[in-house]
Structures are given as C-alpha cells and as structure tokens.
Amino acid sequence: MWRLLPLLVGLMSPAAAEPSRYPAPEGETGILSIYSTLDQPLAAPLIAAFQAENPGVTVVYDELLAAEIAARVIAETDSGGRTADFAFSSGMDLQVKLTNDGYAQPVNVPLARDWPDWANWRETAFALTFEPGVLVWHKPSFPDGPPQSRLEVIDWLSRPEAMGRIGTYDVTRSAVGYLYLARDAEHFADIWSLVAAMGRARLQTFPTSQEIIDRVADGRLALGYNILGSYADARARQEPDLGVLLLKDFTVVVSRVGLVPRAAARPDLGTAFLAFLMGREGQTIMAERLRLAAVSLEVSAENSARAMEAALGEQLRPVPVSPGLLAYLDQSKRARLIARWQNALSGTPNP
C-alpha cells in the first residue's frame, strides 16, 4: 500500500472543509460518519430520507476528494483508530483497492443478492450509480447538431471553428478523467488520433466537471468530451444552450462505489446507510432528484441503468467493480498512459 500513497497525496486538495453535521431529528442514539465525494447539497436529500427512517441517528458528512477518502481510511485504520462508517466515492479504482487490501468489510444486505454481478464485488464494494461519460455541447455553435461519434469529433476538430473550443478533464488531476481515458484506450483503436486532433485544436483541460460545463454553457467552449453525465444532465435542465449527448460508437459508464470500512466505529450504521442507498427509496432519490442514474433493477425510471440498457444496449460499456480496476493504479502503467496522452497532445512521437 505504501506505493499507492504518493499518488494519493499528489491528488489530494491542500485543505479540506469542515464536515457537515445533521443532528438526529429525535433523541440521538448513534452517530453515522460518512466520507463521500458527492457534493454536500446533493447528499442532503439522501441524508434527510435516511434520518426519516432512522430518527435517532446524527449524520456527520465529510465531502472529500476520492484520493482523500482512500488516504484517510488507510491512515486511520493503520494507526489502530476508527474511521468513517461509510465511504462513498467516484474513485472506483481506489475503492476496489481499499477492498482488495482489507480496509473494507463484507456486509449482510439482503438486496445484495439481486444486485447486478458487475456492480457487486465480494459483498463488500457496491456500485450505486450508473454514470455515462457524455459529450456536452453548446447548441448555438452547432446549428446542424453536434458530432455523433468519436470519428465525427475528429473531423470537427480539423475545422477552424474548433480552435481553442474543446475541453476535457486534466487526466493528471482528475481520477474520473483518467479512468475515462484508460477505458477509451481499451475500446477505441484510434484514441491517440483523437487526442492528437484535440492537441492541434488547442485542447483546454480542467480538473472538475463543473469548470468544463460552465464554459460550454456560456459558449467559451463548443464541446466538452467525456464529462460525467450526471452533472451535465442536471445542469442542462437549467441551461437552454447546453446539450448532452451519448456518443453512438460507445459510451463508458462509471459508478460511485460504496463500502463499509473495516475500522468503522459504527459498522451497523454504515451498513444501514448502504442498505438505504441500495433500496427503492434511495435509488429513486438519486435517479429523480440528484440525476444519478439508479443501478437497482427495481427502479425503471428514465434515469436508470435498466432504462438506459433497454434503449442503448451494447452502446453502453459499464466499468465493472472488480480487481481489473487495480491495473489503473499501477504507477508505471499510469505514468506510461499519461506520457502517451501528453505526447499525443503535443505532437511528439511515442517511443
């Protein structure tokens, strides 16, 4: 694990905000501690619904980066102390690494029996959302519609109007951006031609979805590539000039993964919160209010894995919660992929 720590430290923010505290609606009987990458305002409806069923539980919610969650769970466990009761992170690879290295514990959640195989690893780590990587586009910049595939994106990037108006994640700083790139490289033979075309068009990179979406919404960028669909979809409902598209050749789908740490102070409460998020109410709140597509097959709303798979079939390429994710944390492989990305952007031949 020590080999992973330099990577985690490098991805961490310089300072974390104070955790949010949600007092028990009735006499406090326990405190549930959560580490999560989900923005605190989005988490609030989930916490309120959970407390409605568990009125004696106070919730302490720490909004952190994916690397911060992993680093804290490791450090607090290794010191012999207690850590969060539930960890919920968009860093799929880091969550699987925690599970693989013994920092998470199996749970007894009845719904796990019916959970999709790709979304459940060892009854310990569970995918709880279904989030495609989408193309976001500035509608006034595309009167005839945006590119529909990666090959069409390459074609558009050769045009004068594309110069300086394409954006995506900085894969050296964004865990989800790096994961999308790695999966693209596995599914698309011409990925480096696409990256090179982005480089010639003066690609702009950013560490967060919000920075890209902001710039596409107001027209500073025309396209944002491989952006978390959950954030894009929610924003498009408020911005008439912002479009969201699932590319027709294929669409990588990532998930937020939940687990109960081995050193949780209240693993019973962590398990209860996991069960709530897997249940119909929690999945429906995520799908309908948070725009985080539901994984549960019991939820057939438009914004659900079941509905998307019925409509799009093989176009969707979900990332399984499995040991295969550990390959993305191998520092030598990561360094090679990032070097190839940077070389393609700059037009430098790869060795």
C-alpha positions in Angstrom: 0.0 0.0 0.0 2.8 2.4 0.6 3.5 2.5 -3.1 0.0 4.0 -3.5 0.4 6.8 -1.0 2.5 9.2 -3.2 -0.2 9.0 -5.8 -3.0 9.7 -3.2 -1.1 12.6 -1.7 -0.5 14.1 -5.2 -4.2 14.0 -6.0 -5.4 15.5 -2.6 -6.5 19.0 -2.2 -4.5 21.4 0.0 -7.2 21.7 2.6 -10.5 20.1 3.4 -13.7 21.9 4.6 -15.2 21.2 7.9 -17.7 18.2 7.8 -21.4 19.0 7.8 -23.4 17.8 10.8 -27.1 16.7 10.6 -28.5 16.4 14.1 -30.8 13.5 14.9 -34.4 14.5 14.4 -35.2 12.8 17.7 -33.2 11.7 20.7 -29.7 10.8 19.5 -28.9 7.1 19.7 -25.9 7.0 17.4 -23.6 8.9 15.0 -23.1 7.9 11.4 -19.8 9.2 9.9 -19.6 9.4 6.1 -16.7 10.1 3.8 -18.0 11.0 0.3 -17.1 12.6 -3.0 -20.8 13.5 -3.6 -21.3 17.3 -3.3 -22.9 18.0 0.1 -26.0 19.8 -1.2 -26.7 16.7 -3.4 -26.3 14.4 -0.4 -28.7 16.4 1.8 -31.9 14.8 0.4 -30.5 11.3 0.9 -29.5 12.1 4.5 -32.9 13.6 5.2 -34.7 10.5 3.9 -32.4 8.2 5.8 -33.0 10.1 9.0 -36.7 9.9 8.5 -36.4 6.2 8.8 -33.7 6.4 11.5 -34.7 9.5 13.5 -32.2 8.8 16.3 -29.1 9.0 14.0 -26.9 12.0 13.7 -25.0 12.2 10.4 -21.6 13.7 10.1 -20.8 14.2 6.4 -17.3 14.8 5.1 -17.1 15.9 1.5 -13.7 14.9 0.2 -11.8 14.0 -3.0 -11.6 10.4 -3.9 -7.9 10.2 -3.0 -8.5 11.9 0.3 -11.1 9.3 1.2 -8.7 6.4 0.5 -5.8 8.1 2.3 -7.9 8.8 5.4 -9.3 5.3 5.6 -5.8 3.8 5.2 -4.1 6.1 7.7 -6.9 5.9 10.4 -7.1 2.1 10.1 -3.3 1.6 10.2 -3.0 3.8 13.3 -5.4 1.5 15.1 -8.1 4.1 15.3 -11.6 4.4 13.9 -12.6 5.7 10.5 -15.8 6.6 8.7 -18.7 4.2 8.9 -19.4 4.5 5.2 -17.3 5.6 2.2 -19.0 6.6 -1.0 -16.6 7.6 -3.8 -16.4 8.2 -7.6 -12.9 6.8 -7.4 -13.9 3.3 -8.4 -10.3 2.0 -8.6 -9.4 3.5 -5.2 -12.5 1.9 -3.6 -11.7 -1.5 -5.1 -8.1 -1.1 -3.8 -9.3 -0.5 -0.3 -11.4 -3.6 -0.6 -8.6 -5.7 -2.0 -6.2 -4.6 0.7 -8.6 -5.4 3.6 -9.7 -1.9 4.5 -13.4 -2.8 3.9 -15.7 -5.4 5.4 -18.3 -7.7 3.9 -21.8 -6.7 4.7 -25.1 -8.5 5.1 -27.5 -6.5 2.9 -30.5 -8.6 1.6 -30.6 -6.5 -1.6 -27.1 -7.6 -2.5 -28.5 -11.0 -3.7 -30.3 -9.2 -6.6 -27.6 -6.7 -7.3 -26.1 -6.9 -10.8 -22.9 -9.0 -10.9 -20.8 -6.3 -12.4 -21.8 -3.9 -9.5 -21.1 -6.2 -6.5 -17.6 -7.4 -5.6 -17.3 -9.9 -2.7 -20.4 -8.5 -0.9 -18.1 -5.6 0.1 -17.9 -3.0 -2.6 -21.1 -2.0 -4.5 -21.7 0.3 -7.5 -24.6 2.5 -6.5 -24.9 4.8 -9.5 -24.7 4.4 -13.3 -23.0 7.5 -14.9 -22.1 7.6 -18.6 -19.3 9.8 -19.9 -21.1 12.2 -22.3 -20.4 14.9 -24.9 -21.6 18.3 -23.7 -22.2 20.8 -26.5 -23.0 24.5 -27.0 -26.2 24.4 -29.0 -25.8 27.8 -30.8 -22.3 26.6 -32.0 -23.9 23.6 -33.8 -27.0 24.7 -35.8 -26.9 21.3 -37.6 -26.2 19.3 -34.5 -23.0 18.1 -32.8 -20.7 15.2 -33.7 -22.3 11.8 -33.0 -19.2 9.6 -32.7 -15.5 9.9 -32.0 -14.7 9.8 -35.6 -17.0 12.7 -36.2 -15.4 14.6 -33.3 -12.0 14.1 -35.0 -13.5 15.5 -38.2 -14.9 18.5 -36.4 -11.6 19.2 -34.6 -10.0 19.8 -38.0 -12.2 22.8 -38.7 -11.3 26.5 -37.9 -14.3 26.9 -35.5 -12.9 24.2 -33.2 -9.7 26.0 -32.4 -9.5 26.5 -28.6 -13.1 25.4 -28.1 -12.7 21.7 -27.0 -12.3 20.8 -23.3 -11.9 17.7 -21.2 -10.5 16.6 -17.8 -6.9 17.1 -16.9 -6.1 13.4 -16.5 -3.2 14.1 -14.2 -5.5 15.7 -11.7 -8.9 14.1 -12.2 -9.4 10.4 -11.2 -12.6 10.0 -13.2 -10.9 11.7 -16.2 -8.0 9.3 -16.1 -10.4 6.3 -15.8 -12.4 7.5 -18.8 -9.2 7.8 -20.8 -8.0 4.4 -19.8 -11.3 2.8 -20.8 -11.3 4.8 -24.1 -7.9 3.4 -24.9 -9.3 -0.2 -24.5 -12.4 0.4 -26.6 -11.3 2.8 -29.4 -8.3 1.9 -31.6 -8.0 5.5 -32.8 -7.9 7.1 -29.4 -4.5 8.6 -29.9 -5.5 10.1 -33.2 -8.4 11.7 -31.3 -6.1 13.1 -28.6 -3.7 14.4 -31.2 -6.5 16.1 -33.0 -7.5 17.7 -29.7 -3.9 18.9 -29.2 -3.9 20.5 -32.7 -7.1 22.2 -31.8 -5.6 23.6 -28.6 -7.4 21.4 -26.1 -8.2 23.1 -22.7 -8.1 20.8 -19.7 -9.7 21.2 -16.3 -9.8 19.2 -13.0 -13.5 19.2 -12.5 -16.7 18.7 -14.4 -18.2 22.0 -13.3 -15.4 24.1 -14.9 -16.0 22.4 -18.3 -19.7 22.5 -18.1 -19.7 26.2 -17.2 -17.6 27.0 -20.3 -19.7 25.0 -22.6 -22.9 26.5 -21.3 -21.8 30.1 -22.0 -20.1 29.3 -25.3 -16.4 29.7 -24.3 -16.1 26.0 -25.3 -18.1 24.4 -28.0 -17.6 20.8 -26.8 -16.7 19.0 -23.6 -15.5 15.5 -24.0 -16.2 12.5 -21.7 -17.9 14.6 -19.0 -19.8 12.9 -16.1 -23.3 12.6 -17.4 -25.0 13.1 -14.0 -23.6 16.6 -13.6 -24.1 17.5 -17.2 -27.7 16.3 -17.2 -28.6 18.2 -14.1 -27.1 21.4 -15.5 -28.7 21.0 -18.9 -32.1 21.2 -17.3 -31.2 24.8 -16.2 -29.2 26.0 -19.3 -31.1 26.2 -22.6 -27.9 26.4 -24.6 -26.3 23.3 -23.1 -26.8 19.9 -24.8 -25.9 16.4 -23.6 -25.1 13.5 -26.0 -24.1 9.9 -25.6 -21.7 9.2 -28.4 -23.1 6.4 -30.7 -20.0 4.4 -31.1 -19.8 3.6 -27.4 -20.3 5.2 -24.0 -18.2 4.3 -21.0 -20.2 4.2 -17.8 -18.6 4.7 -14.4 -20.2 4.4 -10.9 -19.9 5.7 -7.4 -18.9 2.9 -5.1 -20.0 2.4 -1.6 -18.4 0.3 1.2 -18.2 -0.1 4.9 -14.6 0.4 6.2 -13.1 -2.4 8.3 -12.3 0.1 11.1 -15.7 1.8 11.1 -16.8 2.9 14.6 -20.4 2.0 13.8 -20.4 -0.6 11.0 -24.1 -1.3 11.8 -25.0 2.3 10.8 -22.7 2.2 7.8 -24.4 -1.0 6.7 -27.9 0.6 7.3 -27.0 3.6 5.1 -25.6 1.3 2.4 -28.9 -0.7 2.5 -30.9 2.5 2.2 -28.9 3.7 -0.8 -29.5 0.2 -2.4 -33.2 0.3 -1.7 -36.0 1.6 -3.8 -36.3 5.0 -2.0 -32.6 5.7 -2.0 -32.1 4.7 -5.6 -35.2 6.7 -6.7 -34.0 9.8 -4.9 -30.6 9.5 -6.6 -32.2 9.0 -10.0 -35.0 11.6 -9.9 -33.7 14.3 -7.6 -29.9 14.0 -7.9 -29.9 12.9 -11.6 -27.5 10.0 -10.6 -28.9 7.1 -12.6 -30.1 4.1 -10.5 -28.3 0.7 -10.6 -31.2 -1.2 -8.9 -33.2 -3.3 -11.4 -36.3 -2.4 -9.3 -36.1 1.2 -10.5 -37.2 1.5 -14.1 -37.3 5.3 -14.2 -35.9 7.0 -17.3 -32.7 7.8 -15.4 -31.8 4.2 -14.5 -29.4 1.5 -15.7 -32.4 -0.6 -16.6 -33.9 2.0 -18.9 -30.6 3.0 -20.5 -29.6 -0.6 -21.1 -33.0 -1.3 -22.7 -32.6 1.7 -25.0 -28.9 1.6 -25.8 -27.8 -2.0 -25.3 -24.2 -2.7 -26.4 -23.5 1.0 -26.8 -23.0 1.2 -23.0 -19.7 -0.1 -21.6 -20.1 -0.1 -17.8 -16.9 -0.4 -15.8 -17.2 -3.5 -13.5 -16.5 -3.3 -9.8 -13.7 -5.9 -10.0 -10.0 -6.4 -9.4 -9.5 -5.3 -13.0 -9.7 -1.7 -11.8 -6.4 -2.2 -9.8 -4.5 -2.0 -13.1 -5.3 1.7 -13.3 -3.4 2.3 -10.0 -0.2 0.7 -11.1 2.1 3.7 -11.1 4.2 2.6 -14.1 1.2 1.9 -16.2 -0.3 5.2 -15.1 2.9 7.0 -16.0 3.0 5.4 -19.4 -0.6 6.3 -20.2 -0.2 9.9 -19.1 3.1 10.2 -21.1 1.3 8.9 -24.2 -1.5 11.4 -23.6 0.9 14.3 -23.3 2.9 13.2 -26.3 -0.2 12.9 -28.4 -1.4 16.4 -27.4 2.0 17.9 -28.1 2.5 16.1 -31.4 5.6 14.2 -30.0 6.0 10.7 -31.4 5.7 8.0 -28.8 8.9 5.9 -28.2 
